[in-house]
Amino acid sequence: MHGRHRGIWIAGIWLAIALVNATQNVVGLRGEGVRRSMSYFFVYTALGWAVWAFATPLVLRMALRFPPVRRAGWRTWTAHLGVALAVGTAAAAWGNWLVILIRPWGPNNETRSFPAVVFGRLLSQLHLNLIVYAAILAIGHTIESRRRAAQLATQLAQAQLDRLRRQIEPHFLFNTLNAISGLVRDRRNDYAVGMIAGLSDLLRRVLQDEGRQQVPLAEEMEFLERYLEIQRTRFGKRLRVLVDVPTDLHTAQVPSLILQPLVENAVRHGIGQQVEGGTVRVSADRANGNLTLRIFNDGPPLINGWTAGIGISNSRARLTSLYGKEAALTVENCAGGGVESKVIVPYGTAPR
């Protein structure tokens, strides 16, 4: 959270606490029959929290510098206790000054010196001050822990995406360059040039998307189509592709490069294993707040004991880091023949 926004949140929270506390005290005094001016007492009670409001950023910085964890040593707790006492002393002095200035109880008949009154207020409010300090400290530590966890999850997802890109490029480049070499040997130069152009566009898209964890489904489908163009050149009529993705789902957010390894798996282990080739079908639908992506191929079924390869394992790990248990990736045989890969992610649209 940026400093300005954090300041607004801190001010808003403490203002709400001050207003609630002041209102509660005023209503309580009215109920007890106190007839003094309630407006002065309201202002006095509300302003009494100002020191803690201004001290909150300091306590939050203390939570960063001296995290309140189990392994924290005596230096950490001594530092926190010192700050808590300092803020409590400032709050006691501020409260006494408000009494002198506003006089919520009427004329001030206090005979003790200012320091003596401050010390008395500090002792009487010691437990409250420690509770307030501990609450701010705990909230700050929790927020920072969650921020770091989210940052680590993002870094993990980025690392997995980078690793997936590195896996796609060598394997895919090797197969594509072999196919181009075959086309050149067969003097099918036009096809070879087309494949080179398609490969160039594909790699440019990979580099352009670097750093983006999610993209609109329309962009993912566009990338997939470029990949399939190269595969069509390689396999010719042996590869048939059917796409059933409704246009109203094109703005849905999906993980970048989530479809390509699944389609490559379908082509390599499904269509590529059959002399006559086969069909790959890509479809998408939305239900119960989820987006489901399906990649089906009518190739041979998965054998018993089949285990997912690196590409699918990485894709599963990316889904977990991005969505937790809300996402899933399965690869299984279909009852009527063929194999289907299915990706389920929470439905969300791209910002306009």
C-alpha positions in Angstrom: 0.0 0.0 0.0 1.4 3.4 -1.0 2.2 5.9 1.7 -0.6 8.3 0.8 -3.2 5.6 0.7 -1.9 4.1 3.9 -2.2 7.5 5.6 -5.8 7.9 4.5 -6.7 4.5 5.8 -5.0 5.2 9.2 -6.8 8.5 9.5 -10.1 7.0 8.6 -9.8 4.1 11.0 -8.8 6.2 13.9 -11.5 8.8 13.2 -14.0 6.0 13.3 -12.6 4.7 16.6 -12.6 8.2 18.1 -16.2 8.9 17.0 -17.5 5.6 18.3 -15.7 6.0 21.7 -16.8 9.6 22.1 -20.4 8.7 21.3 -20.4 5.8 23.6 -19.0 7.9 26.5 -21.5 10.7 25.9 -24.5 8.3 25.8 -23.2 6.6 28.9 -22.9 9.9 30.8 -26.4 10.9 29.7 -27.7 7.7 31.0 -26.1 8.3 34.4 -27.8 11.7 34.6 -24.7 13.9 34.0 -26.0 17.3 32.9 -22.8 18.9 31.7 -22.3 20.1 28.2 -21.8 17.0 26.1 -20.3 18.8 23.1 -17.1 19.6 25.1 -16.8 16.0 26.4 -17.4 14.6 22.8 -14.5 16.8 21.4 -12.3 15.9 24.3 -12.8 12.1 24.0 -12.4 12.2 20.2 -9.2 14.3 20.2 -7.8 12.0 22.9 -7.0 9.4 20.3 -4.9 11.8 18.1 -1.6 10.7 19.6 -2.2 7.1 18.7 -3.3 8.0 15.2 -0.1 9.9 14.6 2.0 7.2 16.3 0.5 4.4 14.1 3.0 4.8 11.2 5.8 4.6 13.8 4.4 1.4 15.3 4.0 -0.1 11.8 7.7 0.7 11.1 8.6 -1.0 14.3 6.7 -4.1 13.1 8.9 -4.1 10.0 12.2 -3.5 11.9 11.4 -5.7 14.9 9.0 -8.4 13.7 7.0 -9.8 16.7 7.8 -13.5 16.1 8.6 -16.3 18.4 12.3 -16.2 17.7 12.4 -12.5 18.6 14.9 -11.8 21.3 14.8 -9.5 24.3 16.1 -6.6 22.2 13.0 -6.7 20.1 10.6 -6.8 23.0 12.5 -4.1 24.9 12.3 -1.8 21.8 8.6 -2.4 21.5 8.0 -1.8 25.2 10.1 1.4 25.1 8.0 2.8 22.1 4.8 1.8 23.8 5.7 3.6 27.0 6.8 6.7 25.0 3.6 6.8 23.0 1.6 6.2 26.2 3.4 9.1 27.9 2.7 11.4 25.0 -1.0 10.3 25.0 -1.2 11.0 28.8 0.4 14.5 28.4 -1.9 15.3 25.4 -5.0 14.1 27.4 -4.1 16.3 30.4 -3.5 19.3 28.1 -6.9 18.7 26.6 -8.5 18.7 30.0 -6.9 22.1 30.8 -7.9 23.5 27.4 -11.4 22.2 26.9 -12.5 21.6 30.5 -15.0 18.9 29.7 -15.7 18.4 33.5 -16.0 22.1 34.2 -13.5 24.2 36.1 -10.2 22.5 36.6 -9.6 22.0 40.3 -6.5 19.8 40.0 -3.9 20.7 42.6 -1.1 18.4 41.5 1.6 19.5 39.1 1.4 18.7 35.4 4.1 16.0 35.4 2.4 14.3 38.4 -1.0 14.3 36.6 0.6 12.9 33.4 2.4 10.1 35.4 -0.9 9.2 37.1 -2.7 9.0 33.8 0.1 6.9 32.4 -0.2 4.4 35.2 -4.0 4.3 35.0 -4.0 3.8 31.2 -1.0 1.5 31.1 -2.9 -1.7 30.2 -5.0 0.1 27.6 -1.9 1.6 26.0 -0.2 -1.8 25.8 -3.3 -3.4 24.3 -3.6 -0.7 21.7 0.1 -0.9 20.8 0.0 -4.7 20.6 -3.1 -4.5 18.3 -1.4 -2.1 15.9 1.7 -4.2 16.0 -0.2 -7.4 15.3 -2.2 -5.8 12.4 1.0 -4.4 10.8 2.9 -7.7 11.1 -0.1 -9.6 9.6 -0.4 -7.1 6.7 3.4 -7.3 6.0 3.4 -11.1 6.2 0.5 -11.4 3.7 2.2 -8.9 1.4 5.4 -10.9 1.4 3.5 -14.1 0.9 1.7 -12.6 -2.1 5.1 -11.3 -3.4 6.6 -14.7 -3.1 3.7 -16.3 -4.9 4.0 -13.8 -7.7 7.7 -14.5 -8.0 7.1 -18.2 -8.0 4.5 -17.9 -10.7 6.9 -15.8 -12.7 9.7 -18.3 -12.3 7.4 -21.1 -13.4 6.3 -19.1 -16.4 9.9 -18.4 -17.4 10.8 -22.0 -17.0 7.8 -23.0 -19.1 9.0 -20.6 -21.8 12.5 -22.1 -21.7 11.0 -25.5 -22.1 8.7 -24.5 -25.0 11.4 -22.8 -27.0 14.1 -25.6 -27.3 11.7 -28.4 -27.8 9.4 -26.6 -30.1 12.3 -24.9 -32.0 14.0 -28.3 -32.5 10.8 -29.9 -34.0 10.0 -26.8 -36.1 13.5 -26.4 -37.5 13.5 -30.1 -38.4 10.3 -29.6 -40.2 11.6 -26.6 -42.1 14.7 -28.6 -43.1 12.4 -31.3 -44.4 10.4 -28.8 -46.4 13.6 -27.3 -47.9 14.9 -30.8 -48.9 11.5 -31.5 -50.5 11.8 -28.1 -52.3 8.6 -26.9 -50.7 10.1 -23.5 -50.3 6.9 -21.6 -50.0 5.8 -23.8 -47.0 9.2 -23.4 -45.5 9.1 -19.6 -45.7 5.6 -19.6 -44.2 6.7 -21.7 -41.3 9.7 -19.5 -40.7 7.4 -16.4 -40.7 5.0 -18.2 -38.3 7.8 -19.2 -36.0 9.1 -15.6 -35.9 5.7 -14.3 -35.0 5.3 -16.9 -32.3 8.6 -16.2 -30.6 8.0 -12.4 -30.8 4.7 -13.0 -28.9 6.5 -15.0 -26.3 9.0 -12.2 -25.7 6.3 -9.5 -25.7 4.2 -11.3 -23.1 7.2 -11.7 -20.7 6.1 -10.6 -17.2 2.3 -11.0 -17.8 0.8 -13.7 -15.7 -2.7 -13.4 -17.2 -4.0 -12.4 -20.6 -7.4 -12.2 -22.2 -8.6 -15.5 -23.7 -8.7 -13.9 -27.1 -5.0 -13.2 -27.0 -4.3 -16.7 -25.8 -6.3 -18.1 -28.7 -4.5 -15.9 -31.1 -1.2 -17.2 -29.9 -2.5 -20.8 -30.1 -3.6 -20.2 -33.6 -0.1 -19.2 -34.7 1.3 -22.3 -33.0 -1.3 -24.5 -34.8 -0.4 -22.9 -38.2 3.1 -24.2 -37.8 1.8 -27.6 -36.7 -0.5 -27.7 -39.7 2.4 -27.1 -42.0 4.3 -30.0 -40.3 1.5 -32.5 -40.3 -0.5 -31.3 -43.3 -3.9 -33.0 -43.6 -3.1 -35.4 -40.8 -3.9 -32.6 -38.3 -7.5 -31.4 -38.1 -8.4 -28.6 -35.6 -11.8 -27.6 -34.3 -12.2 -24.5 -32.1 -15.4 -23.9 -30.1 -14.8 -20.8 -28.0 -17.7 -18.4 -27.7 -16.9 -14.7 -28.4 -18.5 -13.6 -25.1 -15.6 -15.4 -23.3 -12.9 -13.7 -25.2 -12.3 -11.1 -22.4 -12.0 -13.8 -19.8 -8.6 -13.8 -18.0 -6.5 -16.9 -18.4 -2.9 -17.7 -17.4 -0.5 -16.8 -20.2 0.7 -19.8 -22.3 -1.7 -22.2 -20.5 -3.1 -23.7 -23.7 0.0 -24.2 -25.9 1.7 -27.0 -23.8 -1.6 -28.8 -23.5 -2.2 -28.7 -27.3 1.4 -29.6 -27.9 0.9 -32.6 -25.7 -2.3 -33.6 -27.6 -0.5 -33.3 -31.0 2.7 -35.0 -29.9 1.2 -37.9 -27.9 -2.1 -38.1 -29.7 -2.2 -37.1 -33.3 1.5 -37.7 -33.9 1.2 -41.4 -32.9 -1.3 -42.2 -35.6 -0.4 -42.6 -39.3 -3.7 -41.2 -40.4 -3.5 -38.3 -37.9 -6.5 -37.1 -36.1 -8.5 -34.2 -34.6 -7.7 -31.7 -31.9 -10.7 -29.9 -30.5 -10.3 -26.7 -28.3 -13.4 -25.5 -26.5 -14.4 -23.2 -23.6 -17.4 -22.7 -21.4 -18.4 -20.8 -18.3 -20.4 -22.3 -15.4 -20.7 -21.7 -11.6 -18.3 -18.8 -11.6 -15.6 -20.8 -13.4 -14.1 -20.9 -16.8 -13.3 -24.3 -18.2 -10.9 -24.9 -21.1 -10.9 -28.3 -22.8 -8.4 -29.7 -25.3 -9.5 -33.0 -26.8 -7.7 -35.3 -29.2 -8.9 -38.6 -30.7 -5.6 -40.3 -30.5 -4.7 -43.4 -28.5 -5.7 -43.5 -24.8 -3.4 -42.9 -21.9 -1.7 -46.1 -20.8 -1.9 -47.5 -17.2 0.6 -45.8 -15.0 0.8 -42.7 -17.2 2.4 -39.7 -15.4 2.3 -36.1 -16.4 5.3 -34.6 -18.1 7.2 -31.5 -17.1 5.0 -29.1 -19.1 1.8 -30.3 -17.5 3.4 -30.4 -14.1 4.6 -26.8 -14.4 1.2 -25.7 -15.6 -0.4 -27.3 -12.6 2.1 -25.5 -10.3 1.4 -22.2 -12.0 -2.4 -22.7 -11.5 -1.9 -23.4 -7.9 0.3 -20.4 -7.3 -2.1 -18.1 -9.2 -5.5 -19.4 -7.9 -4.8 -21.9 -5.1 -7.4 -24.6 -4.7 -9.8 -22.7 -7.0 -8.1 -24.0 -10.1 -7.4 -27.5 -11.5 -5.8 -29.2 -14.4 -6.7 -32.8 -15.4 -5.7 -35.1 -18.2 -7.8 -38.3 -18.6 -9.2 -40.8 -21.1 -12.7 -40.2 -22.4 -15.4 -42.9 -22.3 -16.0 -42.7 -26.0 -12.3 -42.7 -26.9 -9.6 -40.1 -27.0 -8.0 -38.0 -24.3 -9.1 -34.7 -22.8 -7.1 -32.1 -20.9 -9.3 -29.8 -18.8 -8.3 -26.5 -17.1 -10.7 -24.9 -14.6 -9.9 -21.3 -13.4 -12.1 -18.7 -11.6 -13.9 -16.6 -14.2 -12.7 -13.0 -14.5 -12.7 -10.5 -17.3 -10.0 -8.3 -18.5 -10.2 -4.6 -17.6 -11.6 -2.4 -20.4 
